[in-house]
Amino acid sequence: MRPGKRGTGNGERVTDPTRLNVPASRRFPFPVPRFPRSPVLPLRNLRRHPVRTGIAIAGIMVTTAMLLDMVLLAGGIERSFERLLLGRGYQIRVSPKGTLPLDTEATIPGATAVRQALAADSAVESVGPLLGASLYARRRDSLITLFGYGIDPVAQAVYQLELGEDLAPGDTTGVLLSGPAAALLGVTLGDSVTLVSRLDPQMAGAAVARRLTVRAIARWLYDYPGQPSVGTLLPVMQDLALLRSEDRVSALVVKVRDDRELAATTERLRAALPALEINSIYEFVRHFRERLVYFRQLSYILGSISLIITVLLVTTLMTITVNERLGEIATLRAIGVSRRSIVRDVMLEGAILTLAGGVLGTCLGAATARYLDRILTSFPGLPAAISFFVPDPCRRRSGAAPDRHAGRRSPRPRRRAGPDRDHAPGGGDLTADWWNATPVLAAREVCKDFPMSSDAVHAVRAVTLEVRPGEYVAIVGPSACGKSTLLHLLGGIDTPTSGSVSIDGARLATLEDRALTRLRLTRIGFVFQRFHLLPVLTALENVELPMAEAGVDRAERQARALELLEYVGLADRAGHRATQLSGGEMQRVAIARALANRPAVILADEPTGELDAATGRGILDLFRRLNLDGATLVVVTHDESLAAEAGRVVRMVDGRIVADTAGVQQSADRVQGPLPGAGGLPLNAQP
């Protein structure tokens, strides 16, 4: 019998079980699984005790709300402040030694010279000065206290326009007002205001006064809620603050062209201007954290309370549920219900309670976060733009260096040297049509690093690999050379440090978790060294499980599971659990499971590593038969006999591909038809 055809071993052709119109009980002489179980029984059990169910949901709701608030609070203030500092893209702050910008009344003399020294660095794109001062504004016969900003509108990082036009360079008669300042003064765009400097007690009046025209209403990023503020060009504010003669400013902001040069640029500027305090925004955020230790402690307290409540609540509920239903459980066991089903029902009750409490707790936590945020941001001196509860779990650690790969273009993939272009992957002459076919699996300059305490381990280094439909590829090499890591990257189990992996043209890095999970379920078949069958399931149930997860109709998945077991020679063992099978039989079941959803490619990791020589030989024959029937295979192994069966051999050493050549000649009589079964669906067709 040819390897590509199926039969009983005596020349008889096997009838396709998907075409049999007979009852399931006659086709399967063993219990047929039911996926999934109905949630009706757990729901009715919960409704029997409405008071206890309500209390449990309320407890989970409160716990979820506290956990949510803890997560938001732990990262909110730091992330919010980092966004505030980076609002205009200026990454470095320069202030008087030992101070933070605008934290005290200390100033920097000779601002023009300092600005020129900062701009002289080749990595610096622009430098903006900033002066803060207390001012007054006349309103009829009274004075309104204001905070004034002296700015350069071309290089500024402290305001955003809300209404009107920005100040132009050289506009010494214009002024920007905050919303609260405009309301206090009763003015709008085009109106005039008189700003006066600090009062001179000897003259019983203002030392300097300037009449200015309102150009725009602006939101000053560092103002506390309701703070009345104004902004003018730097020379005007220096005149009002009596600081023009010494050319003083409160701080300077610096924009670096490339984030990757931020740390080095900061160190160079510190060396050039040792008399000044120079910090990157990440260092600045770290200083800010030290001043907000109270809020971190509050988040730790919330987290601890939430954890204690969760543990106590879950433990109590599970204990009460099991103890109360000991009689019911004994009855269910007596009539033949499995422990798995009973535990699943109990866990489903817990899942329903958790889901209901979690949804309500999320709403409660969000409302609580908004309420607490209003209270905390009302503290004097805090900028109104700061938020203590920011829903951003992917915050960057304060003080961490910027992403050195941000904005960097991906290197062009290098052309792969192999395989030997004189031969097709399964033997025979290589045709242009096959070589130009779209790869079912493609890796481009893939790297994978594992950080260690002392140094990173480079498991995979700049690997470029393409696998076309129908290929049988063996990846060989010594232990710890990166073979299994590469296979995990190809299968979407792990993510590369750099580079890209595509399956059927879909780049894995662009897929959300749900889409990536679905792709692994339907387009990739995995065969593991240690089988990883579920021990509580039969061989048929293990093969059926991926199809059940994919939503395949019950009758169809049962028929295909039995058909696949027959294909691998285990139809008579379909009703046996994994613990009742030998190693070779378990691996055959694992192969059948990998074929369940008709994957585009099968990835096998040391499939004969746990088997003896004779059993391993049977697995090798099965793989060769799969490839002859049209399957695309990528097998990782250090077994040269397995590699010899492949149509293409890729050798790895120290994380790199060192050779990519054709393997032994296989029969050119390739069968690209159905797999398995006469008249069945093709291997790669979608169900």
C-alpha positions as CSV (number, residue, x, y, z in Angstrom):
1,M,0.0,0.0,0.0
2,R,1.4,3.4,-0.9
3,P,2.1,5.8,2.0
4,G,-0.3,8.4,0.8
5,K,-3.3,6.0,0.9
6,R,-5.1,4.6,3.8
7,G,-6.3,1.1,4.5
8,T,-6.7,-1.5,7.1
9,G,-3.4,-3.3,6.4
10,N,-4.9,-6.1,4.4
11,G,-5.6,-4.1,1.2
12,E,-9.1,-3.2,2.2
13,R,-10.1,0.5,1.8
14,V,-11.3,2.3,4.9
15,T,-14.7,3.9,4.6
16,D,-14.7,7.6,5.5
17,P,-16.5,7.8,8.9
18,T,-17.7,11.3,8.2
19,R,-20.0,9.7,5.6
20,L,-21.5,7.1,7.8
21,N,-25.2,7.7,8.6
22,V,-25.4,5.6,11.7
23,P,-26.0,6.4,15.4
24,A,-23.0,7.6,17.4
25,S,-23.4,4.7,19.8
26,R,-22.8,2.2,17.0
27,R,-19.8,4.1,15.7
28,F,-18.1,4.6,19.1
29,P,-18.1,1.6,21.5
30,F,-17.1,4.0,24.4
31,P,-18.5,7.1,26.1
32,V,-18.7,10.1,23.9
33,P,-17.6,13.4,25.5
34,R,-19.8,16.5,25.6
35,F,-18.1,19.9,25.2
36,P,-18.9,22.2,26.8
37,R,-21.2,21.5,29.8
38,S,-24.3,23.6,30.4
39,P,-24.2,26.2,33.1
40,V,-27.8,25.7,34.1
41,L,-27.1,23.5,37.1
42,P,-24.6,25.9,38.7
43,L,-27.0,28.8,38.1
44,R,-29.8,27.0,39.8
45,N,-27.6,26.1,42.8
46,L,-26.7,29.8,43.2
47,R,-30.4,30.8,43.1
48,R,-31.1,28.4,45.9
49,H,-29.3,30.7,48.3
50,P,-30.0,34.3,47.1
51,V,-28.8,36.0,50.3
52,R,-25.5,34.2,50.4
53,T,-25.0,34.7,46.6
54,G,-25.7,38.4,47.0
55,I,-23.2,38.7,49.9
56,A,-20.6,36.8,47.9
57,I,-21.0,39.0,44.8
58,A,-20.9,42.2,47.0
59,G,-17.6,41.0,48.6
60,I,-16.0,40.2,45.2
61,M,-17.3,43.6,44.0
62,V,-15.6,45.4,46.8
63,T,-12.4,43.4,46.4
64,T,-12.3,44.0,42.6
65,A,-12.8,47.7,43.2
66,M,-10.0,47.9,45.7
67,L,-7.7,45.9,43.4
68,L,-8.5,48.2,40.4
69,D,-7.9,51.3,42.5
70,M,-4.6,49.9,43.8
71,V,-3.4,49.2,40.2
72,L,-4.4,52.6,39.0
73,L,-2.9,54.4,42.0
74,A,0.4,52.5,41.9
75,G,1.2,53.7,38.4
76,G,-1.1,56.7,37.8
77,I,0.8,59.5,39.5
78,E,4.1,58.6,37.9
79,R,2.8,58.0,34.4
80,S,0.6,61.1,34.6
81,F,3.6,63.2,35.7
82,E,5.8,61.7,32.9
83,R,3.2,62.6,30.3
84,L,3.0,66.1,31.7
85,L,6.8,66.6,31.4
86,L,6.8,65.2,27.9
87,G,3.8,67.1,26.8
88,R,5.9,69.3,24.4
89,G,8.7,66.8,23.8
90,Y,11.4,68.4,26.0
91,Q,13.3,65.7,27.8
92,I,15.8,67.6,30.0
93,R,15.2,70.2,32.7
94,V,17.9,72.7,33.9
95,S,17.4,74.4,37.2
96,P,19.5,76.0,40.0
97,K,21.8,73.6,41.9
98,G,19.9,71.5,44.5
99,T,16.4,72.5,43.3
100,L,13.7,71.4,40.9
101,P,12.3,73.7,38.3
102,L,9.9,76.3,39.8
103,D,10.2,74.6,43.1
104,T,11.7,77.6,44.8
105,E,12.4,81.3,44.1
106,A,16.0,80.5,43.1
107,T,17.1,81.6,39.6
108,I,19.9,81.1,37.1
109,P,21.9,84.2,36.2
110,G,23.3,84.8,32.7
111,A,20.5,82.9,31.0
112,T,21.6,83.8,27.5
113,A,25.1,82.4,28.0
114,V,23.7,79.2,29.6
115,R,21.2,78.8,26.7
116,Q,24.0,79.1,24.2
117,A,26.2,76.6,26.0
118,L,23.3,74.1,26.1
119,A,22.5,74.6,22.4
120,A,26.2,74.1,21.5
121,D,25.8,70.4,22.1
122,S,25.3,68.6,18.8
123,A,22.5,66.4,20.1
124,V,20.4,69.3,21.3
125,E,17.6,70.4,19.0
126,S,16.3,73.4,20.9
127,V,16.5,75.2,24.3
128,G,13.7,77.1,26.0
129,P,14.0,79.5,28.9
130,L,11.4,79.8,31.7
131,L,10.9,82.4,34.4
132,G,8.3,82.2,37.2
133,A,7.4,85.3,39.3
134,S,4.6,86.6,41.4
135,L,2.7,89.5,39.9
136,Y,-0.3,91.7,40.4
137,A,-3.0,92.9,37.9
138,R,-5.1,96.0,38.4
139,R,-8.9,95.5,38.5
140,R,-10.6,98.8,39.1
141,D,-9.2,100.0,42.5
142,S,-7.9,96.6,43.6
143,L,-5.0,94.3,42.8
144,I,-5.3,90.6,41.8
145,T,-2.5,88.3,42.7
146,L,-1.2,86.3,39.7
147,F,1.6,83.9,38.9
148,G,3.6,85.0,35.8
149,Y,5.5,82.9,33.3
150,G,8.2,84.4,31.1
151,I,8.5,82.3,28.0
152,D,9.9,82.0,24.5
153,P,6.9,80.9,22.4
154,V,9.2,79.2,19.9
155,A,10.6,76.9,22.5
156,Q,8.2,76.3,25.4
157,A,6.9,73.4,27.4
158,V,4.5,74.9,29.9
159,Y,1.2,75.8,28.1
160,Q,-1.3,74.8,25.5
161,L,-3.5,77.4,23.7
162,E,-7.2,77.1,24.1
163,L,-8.4,80.2,22.4
164,G,-6.7,82.9,20.3
165,E,-3.3,83.1,18.8
166,D,0.1,82.6,20.4
167,L,2.6,85.3,21.1
168,A,4.9,86.2,18.2
169,P,8.6,86.6,18.7
170,G,9.2,90.3,19.6
171,D,5.6,90.8,20.7
172,T,6.3,92.8,23.9
173,T,2.8,94.1,24.2
174,G,0.9,90.8,24.3
175,V,0.0,88.6,27.2
176,L,-1.5,85.1,27.6
177,L,-4.0,84.5,30.4
178,S,-5.2,81.3,32.0
179,G,-9.0,80.8,32.2
180,P,-9.2,81.6,35.9
181,A,-7.1,84.8,35.4
182,A,-9.4,85.9,32.6
183,A,-12.5,85.3,34.8
184,L,-11.0,87.2,37.8
185,L,-10.0,90.2,35.6
186,G,-13.2,90.1,33.6
187,V,-11.4,90.4,30.3
188,T,-11.3,88.5,27.0
189,L,-9.3,88.5,23.7
190,G,-8.3,91.9,22.6
191,D,-8.8,93.5,26.0
192,S,-6.0,95.3,27.9
193,V,-4.7,94.4,31.3
194,T,-2.2,96.2,33.5
195,L,0.4,94.0,35.2
196,V,2.5,95.4,38.0
197,S,5.5,94.0,39.8
198,R,6.1,93.5,43.5
199,L,5.1,96.6,45.4
200,D,7.8,99.1,46.6
201,P,7.0,100.0,50.2
202,Q,9.0,103.3,50.1
203,M,7.0,104.6,47.0
204,A,3.7,103.0,48.2
205,G,3.2,101.7,44.7
206,A,4.5,99.3,42.0
207,A,8.1,99.4,41.0
208,V,7.2,98.5,37.4
209,A,3.9,98.4,35.5
210,R,3.1,97.3,31.9
211,R,-0.2,97.6,30.0
212,L,-0.6,94.6,27.8
213,T,-3.1,93.2,25.3
214,V,-4.7,89.7,25.7
215,R,-3.7,87.6,22.8
216,A,-5.0,84.2,23.8
217,I,-6.4,82.0,26.6
218,A,-4.0,79.2,27.5
219,R,-3.9,76.2,29.8
220,W,-0.7,76.3,31.9
221,L,0.4,72.7,32.4
222,Y,1.9,73.3,35.9
223,D,-0.9,75.4,37.4
224,Y,-2.9,74.0,40.3
225,P,-6.7,74.0,39.8
226,G,-8.1,77.5,39.7
227,Q,-4.7,79.2,39.6
228,P,-4.8,82.6,37.9
229,S,-1.7,82.8,35.7
230,V,-0.3,85.0,32.9
231,G,2.5,84.6,30.4
232,T,4.6,87.1,28.5
233,L,7.8,87.1,26.5
234,L,10.8,86.5,28.7
235,P,12.2,90.0,28.5
236,V,8.9,91.5,29.6
237,M,8.6,89.2,32.6
238,Q,12.2,89.9,33.5
239,D,11.4,93.6,33.6
240,L,8.3,93.0,35.7
241,A,10.3,90.8,38.1
242,L,13.2,93.2,38.2
243,L,15.6,90.5,36.9
244,R,16.4,91.9,33.5
245,S,19.8,93.3,34.5
246,E,21.2,89.9,35.6
247,D,19.4,88.1,32.8
248,R,17.9,85.5,35.3
249,V,15.5,82.6,34.6
250,S,14.0,80.0,36.8
251,A,14.7,77.0,34.5
252,L,15.5,75.9,31.0
253,V,14.0,73.1,29.0
254,V,16.1,71.1,26.5
255,K,14.9,69.0,23.6
256,V,17.2,66.2,22.4
257,R,16.9,65.1,18.8
258,D,17.2,61.4,19.4
259,D,15.8,59.7,22.6
260,R,18.6,57.1,22.3
261,E,21.1,59.9,23.0
262,L,19.3,61.2,26.1
263,A,21.4,59.7,28.8
264,A,24.7,60.5,27.1
265,T,23.6,64.1,26.4
266,T,22.5,64.6,30.0
267,E,25.9,63.6,31.3
268,R,27.7,65.9,28.8
269,L,25.6,68.8,29.8
270,R,26.3,68.1,33.5
271,A,30.0,68.1,32.8
272,A,29.8,71.3,30.8
273,L,27.6,73.1,33.5
274,P,28.5,71.7,36.9
275,A,27.0,74.6,38.8
276,L,23.5,73.7,37.6
277,E,21.0,70.9,38.3
278,I,20.4,69.0,35.1
279,N,18.0,66.1,35.0
280,S,16.3,64.0,32.4
281,I,12.5,63.6,32.8
282,Y,13.0,60.0,34.0
283,E,15.3,61.2,36.8
284,F,12.9,64.0,37.5
285,V,10.1,61.5,37.9
286,R,12.2,59.5,40.3
287,H,12.7,62.6,42.4
288,F,9.0,63.1,42.3
289,R,8.4,59.6,43.5
290,E,10.5,60.2,46.5
291,R,8.2,63.1,47.5
292,L,5.1,61.0,47.0
293,V,5.9,58.0,49.1
294,Y,2.6,58.4,50.9
295,F,0.6,57.5,47.8
296,R,2.7,54.4,47.2
297,Q,2.1,53.3,50.7
298,L,-1.6,53.9,50.2
299,S,-1.5,51.7,47.1
300,Y,0.3,49.0,49.1
301,I,-2.3,49.1,51.8
302,L,-5.1,48.8,49.3
303,G,-3.4,45.9,47.6
304,S,-2.8,44.1,50.9
305,I,-6.4,44.5,52.0
306,S,-7.7,43.4,48.6
307,L,-5.5,40.3,48.7
308,I,-6.5,39.3,52.2
309,I,-10.2,39.8,51.4
310,T,-9.9,37.8,48.2
311,V,-8.2,34.9,49.9
312,L,-10.6,34.8,52.8
313,L,-13.7,35.1,50.6
314,V,-12.7,32.4,48.1
315,T,-11.6,30.0,50.8
316,T,-14.8,30.5,52.8
317,L,-17.0,30.1,49.7
318,M,-15.3,27.0,48.5
319,T,-15.4,25.4,52.0
320,I,-19.1,26.2,52.5
321,T,-20.0,24.9,49.1
322,V,-18.2,21.6,49.4
323,N,-19.3,20.9,53.0
324,E,-22.9,21.8,52.3
325,R,-23.1,19.5,49.3
326,L,-21.3,16.5,50.6
327,G,-24.5,14.5,50.3
328,E,-25.1,15.7,46.8
329,I,-21.6,14.9,45.7
330,A,-21.8,11.4,47.1
331,T,-25.1,10.9,45.2
332,L,-23.6,12.2,42.0
333,R,-20.6,10.0,42.3
334,A,-22.8,7.0,43.0
335,I,-24.8,7.5,39.8
336,G,-21.5,7.7,37.8
337,V,-20.8,11.5,37.4
338,S,-17.0,12.0,37.2
339,R,-15.0,14.1,39.7
340,R,-14.0,16.2,36.8
341,S,-17.6,17.2,36.1
342,I,-18.4,17.9,39.7
343,V,-15.3,20.0,40.2
344,R,-16.1,21.8,36.9
345,D,-19.6,22.6,38.2
346,V,-18.2,24.0,41.5
347,M,-15.6,26.0,39.6
348,L,-18.3,27.3,37.2
349,E,-20.3,28.6,40.2
350,G,-17.2,30.4,41.4
351,A,-16.6,31.8,37.9
352,I,-20.2,33.1,37.7
353,L,-19.8,34.8,41.0
354,T,-16.4,36.2,40.1
355,L,-17.7,37.5,36.7
356,A,-20.7,39.2,38.2
357,G,-18.7,40.7,41.1
358,G,-15.9,41.6,38.8
359,V,-18.1,43.6,36.4
360,L,-19.8,45.4,39.2
361,G,-16.5,45.9,41.0
362,T,-14.9,47.4,37.9
363,C,-17.7,50.0,37.7
364,L,-17.4,50.7,41.4
365,G,-13.6,51.0,41.2
366,A,-13.8,53.4,38.3
367,A,-16.3,55.6,40.1
368,T,-14.2,55.4,43.3
369,A,-11.1,56.3,41.4
370,R,-12.7,59.4,39.9
371,Y,-13.9,60.5,43.4
372,L,-10.5,59.9,45.0
373,D,-8.8,61.6,42.1
374,R,-10.8,64.8,42.7
375,I,-9.8,64.7,46.4
376,L,-6.1,64.1,45.9
377,T,-5.7,66.5,43.0
378,S,-7.2,69.3,45.1
379,F,-4.1,69.3,47.4
380,P,-2.4,72.7,47.3
381,G,0.5,73.1,44.9
382,L,-0.3,70.1,42.6
383,P,-0.7,70.8,38.9
384,A,-4.3,70.4,37.6
385,A,-2.9,68.2,34.8
386,I,-1.8,65.5,37.3
387,S,-4.0,62.4,37.7
388,F,-3.4,59.9,40.5
389,F,-5.5,57.2,38.8
390,V,-4.4,56.6,35.2
391,P,-5.6,53.4,33.5
392,D,-2.2,52.6,32.0
393,P,-0.8,49.3,33.3
394,C,2.1,49.4,30.8
395,R,3.9,52.3,32.5
396,R,7.6,52.7,32.1
397,R,9.7,52.4,35.2
398,S,10.8,55.8,36.4
399,G,14.5,56.4,35.9
400,A,14.7,53.8,33.1
401,A,16.6,54.7,30.0
402,P,14.4,55.5,26.9
403,D,13.8,52.8,24.4
404,R,17.0,52.6,22.4
405,H,15.2,51.0,19.5
406,A,12.4,53.6,19.3
407,G,12.1,55.0,15.8
408,R,14.9,52.8,14.5
409,R,14.1,51.2,11.1
410,S,14.2,47.5,11.0
411,P,17.3,46.2,9.2
412,R,16.7,44.7,5.8
413,P,16.6,40.9,6.0
414,R,19.6,39.3,4.5
415,R,19.2,36.9,1.7
416,R,19.3,33.3,2.9
417,A,22.0,31.2,1.3
418,G,20.1,27.9,1.4
419,P,18.6,25.5,0.7
420,D,20.4,23.8,-2.1
421,R,18.6,25.2,-5.1
422,D,19.3,22.2,-7.2
423,H,16.5,20.2,-5.4
424,A,13.0,20.8,-4.2
425,P,12.4,20.2,-0.5
426,G,10.9,16.8,-0.9
427,G,13.2,15.6,-3.7
428,G,13.0,16.1,-7.5
429,D,13.9,19.2,-9.5
430,L,13.2,22.6,-8.0
431,T,10.7,24.6,-10.1
432,A,10.4,28.3,-10.3
433,D,6.7,28.0,-9.3
434,W,7.6,26.3,-6.1
435,W,10.4,28.6,-5.2
436,N,8.3,31.7,-5.9
437,A,5.4,30.3,-3.8
438,T,4.3,32.3,-0.8
439,P,6.0,30.9,2.3
440,V,3.6,29.4,4.8
441,L,6.1,30.3,7.5
442,A,8.6,33.1,7.4
443,A,11.1,34.5,9.9
444,R,13.0,37.7,9.2
445,E,16.2,38.6,11.2
446,V,14.7,37.1,14.4
447,C,16.6,37.5,17.6
448,K,15.7,36.3,21.1
449,D,17.6,37.5,24.2
450,F,17.0,36.3,27.8
451,P,18.2,38.9,30.4
452,M,20.3,37.5,33.2
453,S,21.7,39.0,36.3
454,S,25.1,39.6,34.8
455,D,24.5,39.6,31.0
456,A,21.9,38.7,28.4
457,V,21.8,35.2,26.9
458,H,21.5,35.4,23.1
459,A,19.4,32.3,22.4
460,V,18.6,33.1,18.7
461,R,20.7,35.5,16.7
462,A,19.4,37.1,13.4
463,V,17.7,34.0,12.0
464,T,16.0,34.3,8.6
465,L,14.1,31.3,7.5
466,E,11.3,30.5,5.0
467,V,9.2,27.4,4.8
468,R,7.0,26.8,1.8
469,P,3.9,24.6,1.5
470,G,4.7,20.9,1.4
471,E,8.3,21.2,2.8
472,Y,9.7,18.9,5.4
473,V,12.3,20.9,7.3
474,A,14.5,19.5,10.1
475,I,16.3,21.9,12.4
476,V,19.2,20.2,13.9
477,G,22.1,21.2,16.2
478,P,23.7,20.5,19.6
479,S,21.8,21.0,22.8
480,A,21.3,24.6,23.9
481,C,21.9,26.0,20.4
482,G,18.5,27.7,20.2
483,K,16.5,25.1,18.3
484,S,13.5,24.9,20.6
485,T,13.5,28.6,21.3
486,L,13.3,29.2,17.5
487,L,10.5,26.8,17.2
488,H,8.6,28.6,20.0
489,L,9.1,31.9,18.2
490,L,7.9,30.4,14.9
491,G,4.8,29.0,16.6
492,G,3.9,32.2,18.4
493,I,4.4,30.7,21.8
494,D,7.1,33.3,22.6
495,T,7.8,36.7,21.1
496,P,11.1,37.7,19.5
497,T,13.3,40.5,21.0
498,S,13.6,41.8,17.4
499,G,12.7,40.7,13.9
500,S,9.4,39.4,12.7
501,V,7.6,36.1,12.2
502,S,4.7,35.6,9.7
503,I,2.4,32.6,9.2
504,D,0.3,32.6,6.0
505,G,1.3,36.2,5.5
506,A,0.0,37.3,8.9
507,R,2.7,39.0,11.0
508,L,2.5,37.7,14.6
509,A,3.7,40.9,16.2
510,T,0.7,42.8,14.8
511,L,-1.9,40.4,16.2
512,E,-3.7,40.9,19.4
513,D,-3.5,38.1,22.0
514,R,-7.0,36.7,21.0
515,A,-6.1,36.7,17.3
516,L,-2.7,35.1,18.0
517,T,-4.3,32.4,20.1
518,R,-6.8,31.7,17.4
519,L,-4.1,31.5,14.8
520,R,-2.2,28.9,16.9
521,L,-5.4,27.0,17.3
522,T,-6.3,26.8,13.6
523,R,-3.1,27.3,11.6
524,I,-0.4,25.6,13.6
525,G,-0.2,22.1,14.9
526,F,2.2,21.4,17.8
527,V,3.8,18.1,18.7
528,F,5.8,18.2,21.9
529,Q,8.6,16.0,23.2
530,R,6.7,14.9,26.3
531,F,3.3,14.6,24.5
532,H,1.4,16.8,27.0
533,L,-1.9,14.9,26.6
534,L,-4.5,15.7,29.3
535,P,-4.4,12.6,31.5
536,V,-8.1,12.7,32.4
537,L,-9.2,12.6,28.8
538,T,-9.3,9.6,26.4
539,A,-7.3,9.5,23.2
540,L,-10.4,10.5,21.3
541,E,-11.2,13.4,23.7
542,N,-7.6,14.7,23.4
543,V,-7.9,14.8,19.7
544,E,-11.3,16.3,19.8
545,L,-10.3,19.1,22.3
546,P,-8.8,21.6,19.7
547,M,-11.8,21.2,17.5
548,A,-14.2,21.8,20.4
549,E,-12.2,25.0,21.2
550,A,-12.5,26.1,17.5
551,G,-16.3,25.6,17.6
552,V,-16.5,22.7,15.3
553,D,-19.9,20.9,15.3
554,R,-20.0,18.0,17.7
555,A,-20.8,15.3,15.2
556,E,-18.1,16.5,12.8
557,R,-15.4,16.7,15.3
558,Q,-16.1,13.3,16.7
559,A,-16.0,11.7,13.3
560,R,-12.8,13.5,12.4
561,A,-11.1,12.6,15.7
562,L,-11.8,9.0,15.1
563,E,-10.6,9.3,11.5
564,L,-7.4,10.8,12.6
565,L,-6.8,8.1,15.2
566,E,-7.4,5.5,12.5
567,Y,-4.9,7.4,10.3
568,V,-2.2,7.1,13.0
569,G,-3.1,3.5,13.7
570,L,-4.9,3.9,17.1
571,A,-8.6,3.6,16.3
572,D,-8.8,0.6,18.7
573,R,-7.3,2.7,21.5
574,A,-9.6,5.7,21.1
575,G,-11.4,5.0,24.3
576,H,-8.3,4.7,26.4
577,R,-7.0,7.5,28.6
578,A,-3.5,8.9,28.2
579,T,-2.3,7.1,31.3
580,Q,-3.2,3.8,29.7
581,L,-1.2,4.4,26.5
582,S,2.5,3.7,25.8
583,G,4.9,6.4,24.9
584,G,4.7,5.8,21.2
585,E,0.9,5.7,21.4
586,M,0.8,9.0,23.2
587,Q,3.0,10.6,20.6
588,R,0.7,9.3,17.9
589,V,-2.3,10.7,19.7
590,A,-0.4,14.0,20.0
591,I,0.2,14.0,16.2
592,A,-3.4,13.3,15.6
593,R,-4.3,16.2,17.9
594,A,-1.9,18.5,16.0
595,L,-3.8,17.6,12.7
596,A,-7.2,18.2,14.2
597,N,-7.9,21.7,12.8
598,R,-6.1,21.1,9.5
599,P,-3.1,23.4,10.3
600,A,-1.0,25.1,7.7
601,V,2.2,23.8,9.3
602,I,3.1,21.2,11.9
603,L,5.8,22.1,14.4
604,A,7.4,19.2,16.3
605,D,9.9,19.6,19.2
606,E,12.1,16.6,19.6
607,P,9.2,14.2,18.8
608,T,11.4,11.1,19.4
609,G,13.3,12.3,22.4
610,E,11.3,10.3,24.9
611,L,11.0,7.2,22.8
612,D,13.1,4.1,22.3
613,A,14.6,3.4,18.9
614,A,12.0,1.1,17.6
615,T,9.1,3.3,18.6
616,G,10.9,6.3,17.4
617,R,11.3,4.7,14.0
618,G,7.5,4.3,13.8
619,I,7.1,8.1,14.5
620,L,9.7,8.8,11.7
621,D,7.7,6.7,9.3
622,L,4.5,8.5,10.3
623,F,6.1,11.9,9.7
624,R,7.3,10.9,6.3
625,R,3.9,9.7,5.4
626,L,2.4,13.0,6.6
627,N,4.7,14.9,4.3
628,L,4.0,12.7,1.4
629,D,0.3,13.3,2.0
630,G,0.9,17.1,1.7
631,A,1.7,18.2,5.3
632,T,4.2,21.0,5.9
633,L,6.5,19.9,8.7
634,V,9.2,21.7,10.8
635,V,10.8,19.3,13.2
636,V,13.5,20.2,15.8
637,T,15.8,17.4,16.7
638,H,19.3,16.4,17.5
639,D,18.6,12.9,16.0
640,E,20.4,12.6,12.7
641,S,18.3,9.7,11.6
642,L,15.2,11.9,11.9
643,A,16.9,14.7,10.0
644,A,17.9,12.3,7.3
645,E,14.2,11.7,6.5
646,A,13.6,15.5,5.9
647,G,13.7,17.1,2.5
648,R,15.7,20.1,3.9
649,V,18.1,20.3,6.9
650,V,18.7,23.6,8.7
651,R,21.7,23.4,11.1
652,M,22.1,25.7,14.1
653,V,25.1,26.5,16.3
654,D,25.1,29.1,19.1
655,G,21.7,30.6,18.0
656,R,22.6,31.0,14.3
657,I,21.8,29.1,11.2
658,V,25.1,27.8,9.8
659,A,23.8,25.6,7.0
660,D,20.6,25.2,5.1
661,T,20.8,22.4,2.6
662,A,18.6,19.8,0.9
663,G,18.2,16.5,2.7
664,V,18.0,13.0,1.3
665,Q,16.1,12.4,-1.9
666,Q,12.5,11.5,-1.2
667,S,10.0,9.9,-3.6
668,A,8.9,12.4,-6.3
669,D,5.5,10.6,-6.2
670,R,4.1,13.2,-3.8
671,V,0.4,12.9,-3.0
672,Q,-1.2,16.4,-2.5
673,G,-4.6,15.0,-2.0
674,P,-6.8,14.5,1.1
675,L,-5.4,13.8,4.5
676,P,-6.7,11.6,6.0
677,G,-9.5,9.5,4.5
678,A,-10.9,8.8,1.1
679,G,-12.9,11.8,-0.1
680,G,-12.1,13.8,3.1
681,L,-11.2,17.4,3.3
682,P,-7.7,18.4,2.3
683,L,-5.2,18.9,5.0
684,N,-4.9,22.7,4.8
685,A,-8.6,23.4,4.1
686,Q,-10.6,25.2,6.7
687,P,-13.4,23.2,8.2
